[in-house]
Amino acid sequence: VKMRPPKETQGFTVGQSKVLEKYGVTIIGVKSPGMYFVYADADTRISPNDLIIASGHSELLERFAARP
């Protein structure tokens, strides 16, 4: 799923946000405005204007995407 990051992930790295542990969703990549897509790792920082690529079971992705 390509989506805007929920507020609770903004300003944090993928590792700090603990998305996998909390929601069962994996952030695969991040695209910042004007930059190329990069594969995400634990040290990839997520900004409010980024697009993220997330993977997981459809129900878990829907729950994660519904976060403000």
PyMOL commands that set and color helices and strands:
alter all, ss='L'
color gray80, all
select helices_A, chain A and resi 7-9+14-17+19-23+58-65
alter helices_A, ss='H'
color red, helices_A
select strands_A, chain A and resi 2-3+26-31+38-39+51-55
alter strands_A, ss='S'
color yellow, strands_A
deselect
rebuild
show_as cartoon
